[in-house]
Amino acid sequence: MRAMFLLPLLFAGSAAADSQRVAVLEFDASKAGADLDRTYFSDLVRGAVHKAVPRIFVMTRESTVLLLKAQGKKLESCEGECEVETGKMLGADYVISGRMTKVGTRYSLTLRLHATASGELLNTSEARGKSLDEIVDGTDAAASALARPLSLADPLPVQATATRAASPAEDNGGEARRKAEQAELARQQMEAQVRAQQEHDRATQEHEDVTRCALGTPIDCYNLGVSYETGQGHQRNGVVAKQLFQMACNKNYAPACAKAN
């Protein structure tokens, strides 16, 4: 039980500015009336969400499976009512679940997006078709529509210009100011993109380190904790370091227990 809450706490050690994470669970295909490759459809949704909202960190299926395995869970068993709780265990901010059904001769893929913190259903989307080929073709659009609540906010508006007639001198000065304002806006947007990329890279590194710790030896966890504690090899983060030490301690590595407490 203690380990169940450990990975979300590790992710919580990152600042709120870090990239938000979305987990995609295995889709329920029990009522589809066919032997479907559920992995294929969930991977389609992962790719579509990443393309629609690049700033969002989309957890891979492999890392999701590994993290759940470390907690004694299986991805295919995390459906229905446990979807939000599973998202919390994975340290995800959002979780996507889905269901494949067949009614008569028509297929349907229904997607749901939940916020893990509140459990709120943020959006739903659906792909319909007379064949699985049509469902495949419609999955990209359905996933993109589902991810709309995750989209970036609208860019800063450009300052409005005066409406009265301006003299040539004023016009030249106004044009220069507008160009300067546009250049400054472009610079700010570029800096925001760089920061977002850095935050995404840091979130990716933390995610990979958690996976290494969950599957590795207690010494692996301990060494990662030291790296986060000292800032050598990773950005210094005392909360992340302490949680890694706790994971090593849970694996009965005594030196880590002293640092975890």
MIPA-16838 format. One record per residue: residue number from 1; residue in one letter; x, y, z of N, C-alpha, C in turn. Coordinates in Angstrom, 3 decimals. Layout:
// residues N
R   seq   type        n_u        n_v        n_w       ca_u       ca_v       ca_w        c_u        c_v        c_w
R   NUM      A          X          Y          Z          X          Y          Z          X          Y          Z
...
***
This chain:
// residues 261
R   seq   type        n_u        n_v        n_w       ca_u       ca_v       ca_w        c_u        c_v        c_w
R     1      M      0.840     -1.202      0.000      0.000      0.000      0.000      0.872      1.248      0.000
R     2      R      1.976      1.181      0.726      2.860      2.333      0.818      3.436      2.699     -0.541
R     3      A      3.803      1.649     -1.318      4.406      1.912     -2.626      3.398      2.446     -3.616
R     4      M      2.112      2.175     -3.393      1.091      2.575     -4.348      1.056      4.083     -4.545
R     5      F      1.360      4.826     -3.479      1.254      6.279     -3.548      2.596      6.943     -3.815
R     6      L      3.651      6.149     -3.996      4.987      6.712     -4.052      5.276      7.412     -5.361
R     7      L      4.891      6.795     -6.477      5.209      7.393     -7.770      4.475      8.701     -8.002
R     8      P      3.181      8.810     -7.670      2.532     10.120     -7.808      3.195     11.180     -6.965
R     9      L      3.674     10.827     -5.766      4.349     11.814     -4.934      5.637     12.276     -5.579
R    10      L      6.310     11.356     -6.265      7.542     11.740     -6.942      7.265     12.751     -8.034
R    11      F      6.239     12.483     -8.827      5.897     13.434     -9.875      5.458     14.750     -9.286
R    12      A      4.799     14.714     -8.132      4.328     15.955     -7.514      5.483     16.818     -7.061
R    13      G      6.690     16.254     -7.009      7.839     17.037     -6.610      8.217     18.077     -7.627
R    14      S      7.776     17.933     -8.870      8.067     18.923     -9.891      7.188     20.142     -9.679
R    15      A      7.673     21.286    -10.132      6.890     22.512    -10.012      5.699     22.449    -10.932
R    16      A      4.703     23.301    -10.638      3.497     23.317    -11.459      3.791     23.713    -12.879
R    17      A      4.936     24.356    -13.100      5.274     24.800    -14.449      5.699     23.660    -15.341
R    18      D      6.003     22.463    -14.748      6.404     21.330    -15.563      5.274     20.949    -16.500
R    19      S      5.637     20.229    -17.571      4.643     19.789    -18.525      3.610     18.908    -17.837
R    20      Q      2.353     19.107    -18.173      1.305     18.256    -17.639      1.348     16.915    -18.359
R    21      R      0.890     15.882    -17.669      0.992     14.529    -18.196     -0.386     13.951    -18.450
R    22      V     -0.503     13.186    -19.532     -1.747     12.490    -19.832     -1.426     11.020    -20.059
R    23      A     -2.200     10.156    -19.433     -2.055      8.709    -19.589     -3.228      8.181    -20.406
R    24      V     -2.948      7.251    -21.310     -3.980      6.620    -22.128     -4.082      5.159    -21.699
R    25      L     -5.243      4.767    -21.196     -5.447      3.403    -20.726     -5.868      2.489    -21.875
R    26      E     -5.860      1.191    -21.600     -6.300      0.234    -22.608     -7.797      0.373    -22.809
R    27      F     -8.255      0.316    -24.052     -9.676      0.494    -24.346    -10.444     -0.815    -24.141
R    28      D    -11.667     -0.675    -23.675    -12.557     -1.823    -23.485    -13.146     -2.210    -24.848
R    29      A    -12.885     -3.441    -25.268    -13.393     -3.914    -26.563    -14.269     -5.139    -26.398
R    30      S    -14.777     -5.346    -25.179    -15.550     -6.562    -24.897    -16.865     -6.622    -25.666
R    31      K    -17.356     -5.448    -26.102    -18.638     -5.425    -26.823    -18.462     -5.062    -28.293
R    32      A    -17.240     -5.234    -28.795    -16.993     -4.884    -30.198    -17.299     -6.038    -31.136
R    33      G    -17.455     -7.233    -30.588    -17.811     -8.369    -31.432    -16.719     -8.791    -32.379
R    34      A    -15.475     -8.460    -32.064    -14.367     -8.834    -32.938    -13.097     -8.902    -32.110
R    35      D    -12.126     -9.623    -32.636    -10.835     -9.740    -31.971     -9.984     -8.538    -32.368
R    36      L    -10.093     -7.461    -31.583     -9.424     -6.218    -31.930     -8.062     -6.104    -31.260
R    37      D     -7.168     -5.394    -31.912     -5.879     -5.064    -31.312     -6.062     -3.741    -30.571
R    38      R     -6.370     -3.822    -29.283     -6.641     -2.609    -28.513     -5.414     -1.720    -28.421
R    39      T     -4.247     -2.335    -28.408     -3.006     -1.574    -28.325     -2.869     -0.638    -29.516
R    40      Y     -3.267     -1.105    -30.685     -3.157     -0.288    -31.897     -3.980      0.988    -31.765
R    41      F     -5.220      0.860    -31.270     -6.085      2.030    -31.172     -5.615      2.986    -30.075
R    42      S     -5.149      2.453    -28.952     -4.662      3.348    -27.900     -3.405      4.088    -28.354
R    43      D     -2.552      3.433    -29.143     -1.368      4.110    -29.677     -1.752      5.189    -30.692
R    44      L     -2.804      4.929    -31.472     -3.293      5.964    -32.387     -3.708      7.209    -31.613
R    45      V     -4.390      7.001    -30.498     -4.862      8.127    -29.691     -3.674      8.867    -29.068
R    46      R     -2.679      8.128    -28.591     -1.484      8.787    -28.026     -0.833      9.706    -29.063
R    47      G     -0.657      9.174    -30.262     -0.031      9.979    -31.304     -0.843     11.201    -31.677
R    48      A     -2.159     11.045    -31.749     -3.022     12.162    -32.132     -3.030     13.243    -31.057
R    49      V     -3.049     12.854    -29.779     -3.047     13.836    -28.686     -1.724     14.591    -28.662
R    50      H     -0.623     13.866    -28.847      0.688     14.531    -28.864      0.776     15.535    -30.007
R    51      K      0.231     15.174    -31.152      0.257     16.071    -32.313     -0.664     17.274    -32.093
R    52      A     -1.799     17.060    -31.457     -2.762     18.150    -31.249     -2.309     19.117    -30.166
R    53      V     -1.654     18.593    -29.115     -1.222     19.437    -27.993      0.229     19.077    -27.648
R    54      P      1.206     19.597    -28.409      2.611     19.202    -28.214      3.155     19.489    -26.823
R    55      R      2.585     20.474    -26.125      3.111     20.829    -24.804      2.770     19.778    -23.749
R    56      I      1.806     18.924    -24.026      1.399     17.899    -23.082      2.342     16.705    -23.186
R    57      F      2.783     16.195    -22.041      3.639     15.002    -22.009      2.732     13.772    -22.054
R    58      V      2.749     13.049    -23.171      1.926     11.855    -23.337      2.750     10.640    -22.910
R    59      M      2.307      9.962    -21.893      3.028      8.798    -21.394      2.934      7.650    -22.390
R    60      T      4.048      7.005    -22.667      4.048      5.886    -23.607      3.383      4.673    -22.973
R    61      R      2.948      3.765    -23.819      2.330      2.538    -23.308      3.344      1.737    -22.499
R    62      E      4.586      1.682    -22.992      5.615      0.883    -22.327      5.876      1.383    -20.910
R    63      S      6.038      2.703    -20.758      6.309      3.243    -19.425      5.098      3.085    -18.513
R    64      T      3.894      3.211    -19.076      2.681      3.023    -18.285      2.589      1.603    -17.756
R    65      V      2.882      0.639    -18.624      2.845     -0.765    -18.218      3.873     -1.037    -17.119
R    66      L      5.079     -0.491    -17.281      6.142     -0.730    -16.308      5.810     -0.142    -14.947
R    67      L      5.275      1.081    -14.951      4.938      1.726    -13.688      3.797      0.997    -12.967
R    68      L      2.819      0.523    -13.729      1.726     -0.234    -13.123      2.213     -1.581    -12.613
R    69      K      3.109     -2.199    -13.371      3.657     -3.490    -12.958      4.394     -3.372    -11.643
R    70      A      5.101     -2.260    -11.463      5.832     -2.042    -10.210      4.888     -1.940     -9.016
R    71      Q      3.608     -1.653     -9.292      2.616     -1.532     -8.221      1.642     -2.706     -8.214
R    72      G      2.002     -3.772     -8.962      1.180     -4.970     -8.978     -0.088     -4.844     -9.781
R    73      K     -0.101     -3.924    -10.753     -1.287     -3.709    -11.579     -1.004     -4.085    -13.032
R    74      K     -2.071     -4.316    -13.785     -1.966     -4.564    -15.214     -2.780     -3.517    -15.966
R    75      L     -2.245     -3.055    -17.094     -2.919     -2.009    -17.853     -4.290     -2.460    -18.323
R    76      E     -4.395     -3.708    -18.775     -5.669     -4.175    -19.317     -6.751     -4.313    -18.259
R    77      S     -6.366     -4.322    -16.968     -7.356     -4.446    -15.904     -7.834     -3.094    -15.395
R    78      C     -7.255     -2.012    -15.916     -7.580     -0.662    -15.435     -8.583     -0.009    -16.376
R    79      E     -9.818     -0.401    -16.253    -10.881      0.125    -17.097    -12.020      0.601    -16.214
R    80      G    -12.963      1.296    -16.828    -14.190      1.674    -16.135    -13.968      2.591    -14.960
R    81      E    -14.519      2.237    -13.808    -14.538      3.135    -12.665    -13.152      3.413    -12.094
R    82      C    -12.176      2.525    -12.364    -10.862      2.725    -11.750     -9.964      3.605    -12.608
R    83      E    -10.478      4.170    -13.699     -9.617      4.912    -14.618     -8.983      6.133    -13.956
R    84      V     -9.740      6.883    -13.165     -9.207      8.075    -12.516     -8.172      7.687    -11.469
R    85      E     -8.466      6.662    -10.678     -7.518      6.213     -9.658     -6.230      5.712    -10.304
R    86      T     -6.356      5.054    -11.435     -5.163      4.590    -12.141     -4.333      5.772    -12.618
R    87      G     -5.001      6.802    -13.137     -4.289      8.008    -13.549     -3.535      8.637    -12.401
R    88      K     -4.133      8.646    -11.206     -3.463      9.198    -10.035     -2.228      8.379     -9.683
R    89      M     -2.342      7.046     -9.754     -1.214      6.190     -9.435     -0.049      6.418    -10.392
R    90      L     -0.373      6.771    -11.636      0.658      7.004    -12.646      1.245      8.403    -12.554
R    91      G      0.686      9.248    -11.694      1.161     10.619    -11.593      0.713     11.475    -12.751
R    92      A     -0.359     11.067    -13.439     -0.860     11.807    -14.603     -1.851     12.877    -14.168
R    93      D     -1.844     13.992    -14.881     -2.814     15.058    -14.624     -4.153     14.760    -15.285
R    94      Y     -4.086     14.025    -16.390     -5.290     13.664    -17.137     -5.190     12.199    -17.543
R    95      V     -6.338     11.579    -17.729     -6.359     10.182    -18.157     -7.419     10.022    -19.243
R    96      I     -7.064      9.282    -20.282     -7.969      9.005    -21.401     -8.332      7.529    -21.382
R    97      S     -9.613      7.251    -21.446    -10.094      5.884    -21.531    -11.049      5.799    -22.721
R    98      G    -11.400      4.578    -23.108    -12.265      4.442    -24.270    -12.950      3.095    -24.324
R    99      R    -13.939      3.003    -25.189    -14.680      1.754    -25.354    -15.027      1.547    -26.824
R   100      M    -14.747      0.346    -27.304    -15.126     -0.046    -28.664    -16.404     -0.872    -28.586
R   101      T    -17.405     -0.503    -29.375    -18.659     -1.254    -29.396    -19.094     -1.496    -30.826
R   102      K    -19.967     -2.483    -30.982    -20.561     -2.765    -32.286    -22.065     -2.920    -32.095
R   103      V    -22.812     -2.084    -32.819    -24.268     -2.134    -32.772    -24.754     -2.421    -34.188
R   104      G    -25.331     -3.588    -34.381    -25.721     -3.985    -35.729    -24.478     -4.189    -36.580
R   105      T    -24.380     -3.398    -37.629    -23.211     -3.505    -38.521    -22.267     -2.331    -38.352
R   106      R    -22.519     -1.474    -37.384    -21.717     -0.270    -37.214    -20.835     -0.369    -35.970
R   107      Y    -19.647      0.209    -36.088    -18.690      0.242    -34.987    -18.622      1.656    -34.407
R   108      S    -18.246      1.717    -33.133    -18.101      3.012    -32.479    -16.931      2.944    -31.490
R   109      L    -16.104      3.997    -31.498    -15.051      4.161    -30.500    -15.373      5.427    -29.717
R   110      T    -15.720      5.255    -28.448    -16.050      6.382    -27.584    -14.870      6.666    -26.668
R   111      L    -14.420      7.922    -26.637    -13.273      8.327    -25.835    -13.715      9.270    -24.724
R   112      R    -13.060      9.164    -23.552    -13.379     10.021    -22.418    -12.089     10.605    -21.856
R   113      L    -12.142     11.874    -21.477    -11.002     12.564    -20.870    -11.386     13.022    -19.477
R   114      H    -10.647     12.550    -18.461    -10.898     12.937    -17.068     -9.703     13.704    -16.510
R   115      A     -9.976     14.635    -15.615     -8.936     15.258    -14.797     -8.761     14.389    -13.563
R   116      T     -7.535     13.953    -13.298     -7.337     13.007    -12.202     -7.498     13.660    -10.833
R   117      A     -7.151     14.938    -10.697     -7.219     15.593     -9.390     -8.652     15.681     -8.876
R   118      S     -9.571     16.040     -9.765    -10.962     16.232     -9.367    -11.874     15.086     -9.762
R   119      G    -11.411     14.256    -10.715    -12.268     13.197    -11.235    -13.277     13.704    -12.242
R   120      E    -13.190     14.985    -12.588    -14.165     15.590    -13.498    -14.014     15.052    -14.919
R   121      L    -15.139     14.755    -15.551    -15.154     14.380    -16.963    -15.061     15.658    -17.781
R   122      L    -13.932     15.863    -18.466    -13.686     17.111    -19.184    -14.252     17.110    -20.591
R   123      N    -14.244     15.949    -21.234    -14.683     15.922    -22.630    -14.920     14.483    -23.055
R   124      T    -15.724     14.323    -24.091    -15.923     13.025    -24.730    -15.855     13.229    -26.237
R   125      S    -15.560     12.149    -26.931    -15.497     12.211    -28.386    -15.786     10.820    -28.928
R   126      E    -16.156     10.767    -30.205    -16.548      9.476    -30.766    -16.158      9.379    -32.230
R   127      A    -15.726      8.191    -32.608    -15.484      7.866    -34.020    -16.448      6.745    -34.401
R   128      R    -17.153      6.912    -35.517    -18.134      5.915    -35.962    -17.814      5.461    -37.376
R   129      G    -18.226      4.242    -37.680    -18.006      3.746    -39.031    -18.678      2.410    -39.253
R   130      K    -18.809      2.058    -40.527    -19.408      0.770    -40.896    -18.390     -0.359    -40.868
R   131      S    -17.130      0.008    -40.722    -16.074     -0.997    -40.671    -14.973     -0.508    -39.735
R   132      L    -14.093     -1.418    -39.355    -12.968     -1.030    -38.514    -12.033     -0.083    -39.253
R   133      D    -11.965     -0.214    -40.579    -11.139      0.703    -41.367    -11.624      2.138    -41.194
R   134      E    -12.937      2.329    -41.189    -13.484      3.675    -41.011    -13.226      4.188    -39.595
R   135      I    -13.231      3.299    -38.617    -12.914      3.705    -37.244    -11.464      4.157    -37.161
R   136      V    -10.578      3.404    -37.806     -9.161      3.784    -37.822     -8.993      5.171    -38.440
R   137      D     -9.670      5.409    -39.552     -9.563      6.703    -40.225    -10.112      7.842    -39.371
R   138      G    -11.107      7.552    -38.540    -11.732      8.609    -37.742    -11.129      8.807    -36.358
R   139      T    -10.223      7.922    -35.960     -9.666      7.999    -34.605     -8.839      9.260    -34.401
R   140      D     -8.059      9.656    -35.404     -7.208     10.839    -35.275     -8.039     12.081    -34.973
R   141      A     -9.114     12.276    -35.748     -9.968     13.448    -35.551    -10.677     13.386    -34.200
R   142      A    -11.114     12.186    -33.812    -11.815     12.049    -32.535    -10.885     12.360    -31.362
R   143      A     -9.647     11.877    -31.435     -8.689     12.135    -30.355     -8.306     13.607    -30.297
R   144      S     -8.146     14.234    -31.460     -7.818     15.657    -31.492     -8.941     16.485    -30.879
R   145      A    -10.185     16.122    -31.200    -11.327     16.828    -30.620    -11.385     16.610    -29.115
R   146      L    -11.064     15.400    -28.664    -11.073     15.102    -27.241    -10.077     15.966    -26.478
R   147      A     -8.929     16.259    -27.113     -7.837     16.971    -26.439     -8.009     18.483    -26.425
R   148      R     -9.096     19.011    -26.963     -9.267     20.465    -27.025     -9.157     21.159    -25.664
R   149      P     -9.697     20.575    -24.582     -9.544     21.253    -23.284     -8.096     21.381    -22.834
R   150      L     -7.194     20.614    -23.433     -5.789     20.647    -23.050     -4.978     21.634    -23.871
R   151      S     -5.609     22.266    -24.840     -4.886     23.142    -25.761     -4.317     24.359    -25.053
R   152      L     -3.297     24.939    -25.635     -2.694     26.162    -25.104     -3.689     27.308    -25.141
R   153      A     -3.525     28.228    -24.214     -4.363     29.429    -24.214     -4.069     30.264    -25.444
R   154      D     -5.003     31.139    -25.804     -4.815     32.010    -26.958     -3.603     32.907    -26.754
R   155      P     -2.861     33.199    -27.826     -1.691     34.075    -27.688     -2.088     35.481    -27.268
R   156      L     -1.114     36.202    -26.747     -1.374     37.583    -26.334     -1.860     38.410    -27.506
R   157      P     -2.900     39.242    -27.309     -3.390     40.061    -28.396     -2.409     41.167    -28.760
R   158      V     -2.366     41.504    -30.032     -1.527     42.611    -30.484     -2.207     43.918    -30.129
R   159      Q     -1.466     44.862    -29.599     -2.052     46.133    -29.168     -2.702     46.851    -30.342
R   160      A     -3.918     47.363    -30.119     -4.645     48.042    -31.179     -3.977     49.364    -31.519
R   161      T     -4.066     49.773    -32.779     -3.480     51.037    -33.213     -4.536     52.133    -33.186
R   162      A     -4.095     53.369    -33.173     -5.015     54.506    -33.116     -5.858     54.566    -34.379
R   163      T     -7.085     55.109    -34.241     -7.994     55.163    -35.371     -7.980     56.516    -36.067
R   164      R     -7.456     57.557    -35.415     -7.473     58.871    -36.052     -6.390     58.939    -37.126
R   165      A     -6.556     59.843    -38.057     -5.553     60.032    -39.105     -4.270     60.577    -38.485
R   166      A     -3.141     60.022    -38.882     -1.859     60.429    -38.317     -1.053     61.191    -39.350
R   167      S     -0.243     62.131    -38.847      0.663     62.854    -39.720      1.756     61.914    -40.200
R   168      P      2.477     62.282    -41.292      3.557     61.415    -41.770      4.578     61.089    -40.685
R   169      A      4.923     62.102    -39.862      5.915     61.851    -38.816      5.361     60.877    -37.785
R   170      E      4.072     61.116    -37.408      3.453     60.213    -36.443      3.309     58.821    -37.019
R   171      D      2.977     58.771    -38.321      2.801     57.472    -38.963      4.104     56.683    -38.952
R   172      N      5.215     57.387    -39.258      6.508     56.708    -39.244      6.858     56.232    -37.836
R   173      G      6.590     57.094    -36.857      6.875     56.714    -35.484      5.988     55.579    -35.016
R   174      G      4.711     55.630    -35.422      3.780     54.564    -35.047      4.169     53.235    -35.659
R   175      E      4.622     53.276    -36.914      5.045     52.055    -37.591      6.258     51.452    -36.888
R   176      A      7.165     52.311    -36.471      8.355     51.826    -35.759      7.962     51.182    -34.433
R   177      R      7.007     51.813    -33.743      6.567     51.248    -32.469      5.889     49.900    -32.685
R   178      R      5.056     49.828    -33.738      4.365     48.566    -33.999      5.361     47.454    -34.297
R   179      K      6.385     47.786    -35.084      7.403     46.780    -35.397      8.141     46.353    -34.130
R   180      A      8.425     47.322    -33.265      9.121     46.999    -32.015      8.247     46.115    -31.124
R   181      E      6.927     46.445    -31.076      6.013     45.649    -30.265      5.891     44.231    -30.817
R   182      Q      5.833     44.123    -32.152      5.738     42.806    -32.756      7.011     41.995    -32.515
R   183      A      8.156     42.657    -32.568      9.423     41.966    -32.309      9.488     41.492    -30.858
R   184      E      9.017     42.354    -29.940      9.019     41.976    -28.529      8.073     40.814    -28.278
R   185      L      6.897     40.844    -28.924      5.936     39.756    -28.776      6.523     38.455    -29.314
R   186      A      7.198     38.540    -30.458      7.824     37.348    -31.035      8.905     36.803    -30.108
R   187      R      9.669     37.710    -29.481     10.713     37.278    -28.558     10.112     36.567    -27.344
R   188      Q      9.028     37.139    -26.805      8.377     36.532    -25.648      7.814     35.154    -25.989
R   189      Q      7.219     35.046    -27.184      6.670     33.769    -27.580      7.771     32.734    -27.772
R   190      M      8.911     33.161    -28.335     10.034     32.253    -28.515     10.566     31.772    -27.167
R   191      E     10.697     32.706    -26.216     11.166     32.335    -24.881     10.191     31.363    -24.226
R   192      A      8.887     31.585    -24.420      7.886     30.685    -23.847      8.008     29.291    -24.446
R   193      Q      8.273     29.228    -25.758      8.435     27.933    -26.404      9.675     27.215    -25.888
R   194      V     10.752     27.963    -25.693     11.984     27.359    -25.171     11.757     26.831    -23.761
R   195      R     11.078     27.640    -22.911     10.800     27.190    -21.549      9.918     25.946    -21.548
R   196      A      8.913     25.937    -22.424      8.020     24.779    -22.498      8.789     23.529    -22.905
R   197      Q      9.717     23.676    -23.853     10.514     22.538    -24.290     11.422     22.047    -23.166
R   198      Q     12.025     22.992    -22.434     12.881     22.614    -21.312     12.084     21.890    -20.230
R   199      E     10.877     22.391    -19.958     10.030     21.750    -18.958      9.613     20.361    -19.408
R   200      H      9.314     20.235    -20.717      8.939     18.929    -21.261     10.098     17.953    -21.155
R   201      D     11.307     18.414    -21.483     12.490     17.553    -21.405     12.753     17.120    -19.967
R   202      R     12.562     18.048    -19.013     12.784     17.710    -17.612     11.753     16.690    -17.135
R   203      A     10.503     16.868    -17.559      9.459     15.917    -17.180      9.749     14.545    -17.772
R   204      T     10.234     14.526    -19.009     10.574     13.261    -19.655     11.689     12.557    -18.891
R   205      Q     12.707     13.317    -18.489     13.828     12.731    -17.756     13.370     12.168    -16.410
R   206      E     12.534     12.912    -15.696     12.026     12.431    -14.420     11.233     11.139    -14.609
R   207      H     10.417     11.114    -15.660      9.597      9.938    -15.938     10.482      8.726    -16.207
R   208      E     11.535      8.908    -16.992     12.459      7.813    -17.288     13.192      7.353    -16.032
R   209      D     13.556      8.299    -15.172     14.253      7.947    -13.939     13.360      7.143    -12.998
R   210      V     12.096      7.507    -12.931     11.152      6.761    -12.095     11.036      5.324    -12.598
R   211      T     10.954      5.170    -13.912     10.864      3.833    -14.490     12.111      3.017    -14.177
R   212      R     13.279      3.638    -14.303     14.530      2.952    -13.985     14.549      2.509    -12.529
R   213      C     14.081      3.378    -11.655     14.068      3.055    -10.230     13.088      1.927     -9.936
R   214      A     11.899      1.995    -10.533     10.870      0.990    -10.275     11.320     -0.398    -10.708
R   215      L     12.088     -0.471    -11.785     12.511     -1.763    -12.318     13.909     -2.160    -11.879
R   216      G     14.698     -1.200    -11.403     16.093     -1.465    -11.100     16.327     -1.906     -9.669
R   217      T     17.583     -1.862     -9.301     17.994     -2.259     -7.960     17.836     -1.082     -7.004
R   218      P     17.854     -1.329     -5.701     17.769     -0.209     -4.747     18.937      0.757     -4.887
R   219      I     20.091      0.246     -5.325     21.238      1.126     -5.523     20.971      2.093     -6.671
R   220      D     20.268      1.617     -7.705     19.887      2.514     -8.803     19.047      3.669     -8.270
R   221      C     18.069      3.347     -7.441     17.209      4.377     -6.862     18.022      5.329     -5.991
R   222      Y     18.917      4.764     -5.192     19.729      5.577     -4.283     20.617      6.543     -5.067
R   223      N     21.285      6.044     -6.107     22.172      6.899     -6.899     21.403      8.003     -7.604
R   224      L     20.203      7.697     -8.086     19.370      8.727     -8.698     18.973      9.770     -7.652
R   225      G     18.665      9.307     -6.451     18.310     10.239     -5.386     19.457     11.180     -5.062
R   226      V     20.681     10.640     -5.008     21.851     11.480     -4.749     22.022     12.516     -5.855
R   227      S     21.768     12.098     -7.097     21.909     13.012     -8.227     20.936     14.179     -8.123
R   228      Y     19.690     13.899     -7.745     18.703     14.968     -7.572     19.000     15.798     -6.316
R   229      E     19.551     15.159     -5.302     19.845     15.866     -4.050     20.983     16.866     -4.226
R   230      T     22.016     16.468     -4.990     23.206     17.311     -5.135     23.167     18.211     -6.354
R   231      G     22.272     17.895     -7.301     22.231     18.678     -8.535     23.301     18.279     -9.527
R   232      Q     23.932     17.140     -9.321     24.951     16.656    -10.242     24.332     15.649    -11.204
R   233      G     24.166     16.096    -12.456     23.549     15.238    -13.468     22.075     15.497    -13.658
R   234      H     21.427     16.112    -12.669     20.012     16.468    -12.760     19.807     17.828    -12.104
R   235      Q     18.705     18.462    -12.451     18.368     19.700    -11.759     18.020     19.368    -10.309
R   236      R     18.592     20.131     -9.380     18.399     19.823     -7.962     16.925     19.884     -7.593
R   237      N     16.469     18.848     -6.903     15.070     18.770     -6.475     15.010     17.886     -5.235
R   238      G     14.932     18.509     -4.060     14.961     17.776     -2.804     13.785     16.839     -2.617
R   239      V     12.603     17.248     -3.108     11.413     16.403     -2.946     11.554     15.132     -3.777
R   240      V     11.994     15.285     -5.020     12.198     14.121     -5.882     13.258     13.200     -5.287
R   241      A     14.350     13.797     -4.780     15.422     13.006     -4.179     14.894     12.179     -3.007
R   242      K     14.117     12.804     -2.142     13.613     12.101     -0.965     12.716     10.941     -1.348
R   243      Q     11.887     11.130     -2.383     11.001     10.052     -2.811     11.784      8.893     -3.422
R   244      L     12.852      9.214     -4.145     13.703      8.158     -4.690     14.396      7.393     -3.565
R   245      F     14.842      8.112     -2.540     15.438      7.442     -1.382     14.403      6.533     -0.716
R   246      Q     13.158      6.997     -0.666     12.109      6.185     -0.053     11.879      4.905     -0.852
R   247      M     11.932      5.016     -2.180     11.761      3.826     -3.026     12.895      2.835     -2.781
R   248      A     14.119      3.364     -2.643     15.256      2.494     -2.343     15.110      1.868     -0.960
R   249      C     14.617      2.646     -0.003     14.397      2.138      1.349     13.356      1.026      1.350
R   250      N     12.317      1.187      0.536     11.282      0.151      0.428     11.843     -1.150     -0.132
R   251      K     12.991     -1.025     -0.819     13.662     -2.220     -1.342     14.758     -2.703     -0.386
R   252      N     14.651     -2.247      0.861     15.517     -2.711      1.947     16.981     -2.287      1.789
R   253      Y     17.183     -1.072      1.287     18.551     -0.534      1.204     18.729      0.457      2.342
R   254      A     19.426      0.040      3.378     19.503      0.801      4.635     20.031      2.222      4.472
R   255      P     21.109      2.468      3.682     21.605      3.852      3.570     20.552      4.819      3.050
R   256      A     19.652      4.332      2.220     18.599      5.203      1.676     17.566      5.548      2.743
R   257      C     17.332      4.640      3.665     16.320      4.892      4.691     16.689      6.091      5.557
R   258      A     17.983      6.240      5.821     18.440      7.381      6.633     18.154      8.701      5.939
R   259      K     18.298      8.728      4.622     18.057      9.960      3.860     16.560     10.188      3.628
R   260      A     15.796      9.136      3.619     14.354      9.261      3.348     13.602      9.809      4.550
R   261      N     14.125      9.596      5.723     13.425     10.017      6.961     13.823     11.421      7.377
***
